[in-house]
Amino acid sequence: MVTVPEDLPPDQEYDGVLARYYDAYFTGLEGEESYYRTLALNAEGPVLELGCGSGRTLIPIAQAGVSVVGVERSQQMLALARSNVRHLPDGVAREIELLAGDMRSFDLGREFALITLPYRTFQHLLTIEDQHLALERICAHLRPGGLLALNVFDPLMDIAQLLTSPDPAEPAIDGEFQDEGRQIRARYLRGYDPAQQWMVQHFWFDEIDGDRVLDTRQARLTLRYAFRFEMEHLLQNHGLLIKSVHGGFDGEQYAGWGEQVWVARKP
Ligand SMILES: C[S@@+](CC[C@H](N)C(=O)[O-])C[C@H]1O[C@@H](n2cnc3c(N)ncnc32)[C@H](O)[C@@H]1O
């Protein structure tokens, strides 16, 4: 068995195994795709998605007939998005513009009716400074009355369980998928650095043949978590008005942990 470790710096974490397995493994959160599509349809103007990855949530917006720009830092994820867009009918592909860029420093010189950061992308901003830089850029690209929509995962319950569990945590098996005819089993384990408010997700992707493991590739994602009122302060600090926070994409009440789904408006 060959084990392929992967320990890329946080700003390159998507540039290896994760880009390769992204579309098969990272299938998104329940209700997320239709949530952002509905927001886009109601936005009455172009949409910008920051950290658009392979286009998973951006393509349905274009399929609904709304113009959408995607900004992405990882060259490999951007290549994946471009390849996914190439397979779309011309009329849909025409609605999509994909750009290389960093959400902390991009400048497109235009304003949008809606800016989205689906699938916890805001959590890739690992410091307060990065969060402020991105929010400043977001506000500069929102038209008056425009909306910012994003979700972050609040791991309070996870951390509480870890602190009270007597056993060291074991990686959890997280399903199987196919990659170029190979059967891949995913495992993951979350670790925490509470001083930095970082959640570090370790992934193991085992290529399997029945009970035999032929090969294992590893990857890691470093995410900053934020509690409810921290998010509220951050958004308000940039002059945004909080429209709603929910515990899911179907209007669920926020319970105090888990998914936080935020919508804020530029006055
Ligand atoms: C969790 S994925 C989400 C991708 C896509 N939005 C989706 O819902 O499937 C986060 C994406 O954000 C990108 N990203 C992380 N930090 C970024 C930054 N500073 N600027 C632009 N993109 C960034 C990553 O490369 C990755 O593709």
The ligand as a MOL file (V3000), in Angstrom:
LIG
                    3D

  0  0  0     0  0            999 V3000
M  V30 BEGIN CTAB
M  V30 COUNTS 27 29 0 0 0
M  V30 BEGIN ATOM
M  V30 1 C -15.7270 25.1380 0.0290 0
M  V30 2 S -15.1720 25.6000 -1.5590 0 CHG=1
M  V30 3 C -16.6970 26.2040 -2.2240 0
M  V30 4 C -16.7230 26.1580 -3.7190 0
M  V30 5 C -18.0980 26.4800 -4.3150 0
M  V30 6 N -18.5480 27.7910 -3.9120 0
M  V30 7 C -19.1230 25.4400 -3.9040 0
M  V30 8 O -20.0870 25.8110 -3.2470 0
M  V30 9 O -18.9300 24.2570 -4.2340 0 CHG=-1
M  V30 10 C -14.2780 27.0860 -1.2350 0
M  V30 11 C -13.6260 27.6760 -2.4590 0
M  V30 12 O -13.1430 28.9820 -2.1200 0
M  V30 13 C -11.8690 29.1610 -2.7070 0
M  V30 14 N -11.1530 30.2020 -1.9450 0
M  V30 15 C -10.6300 30.0890 -0.7050 0
M  V30 16 N -10.0690 31.2420 -0.3320 0
M  V30 17 C -10.2280 32.1020 -1.3580 0
M  V30 18 C -9.8610 33.4580 -1.5680 0
M  V30 19 N -9.1780 34.1510 -0.6380 0
M  V30 20 N -10.2230 34.0440 -2.7180 0
M  V30 21 C -10.8920 33.3610 -3.6850 0
M  V30 22 N -11.2400 32.0530 -3.5470 0
M  V30 23 C -10.9210 31.4420 -2.3920 0
M  V30 24 C -11.2300 27.7830 -2.6480 0
M  V30 25 O -10.1460 27.6730 -3.5460 0
M  V30 26 C -12.4130 26.8870 -2.9530 0
M  V30 27 O -12.5390 26.6460 -4.3300 0
M  V30 END ATOM
M  V30 BEGIN BOND
M  V30 1 1 1 2
M  V30 2 1 2 3
M  V30 3 1 2 10
M  V30 4 1 3 4
M  V30 5 1 4 5
M  V30 6 1 5 6
M  V30 7 1 5 7
M  V30 8 2 7 8
M  V30 9 1 7 9
M  V30 10 1 10 11
M  V30 11 1 11 12
M  V30 12 1 11 26
M  V30 13 1 12 13
M  V30 14 1 13 14
M  V30 15 1 13 24
M  V30 16 1 14 15
M  V30 17 1 14 23
M  V30 18 2 15 16
M  V30 19 1 16 17
M  V30 20 1 17 18
M  V30 21 2 17 23
M  V30 22 1 18 19
M  V30 23 2 18 20
M  V30 24 1 20 21
M  V30 25 2 21 22
M  V30 26 1 22 23
M  V30 27 1 24 25
M  V30 28 1 24 26
M  V30 29 1 26 27
M  V30 END BOND
M  V30 END CTAB
M  END
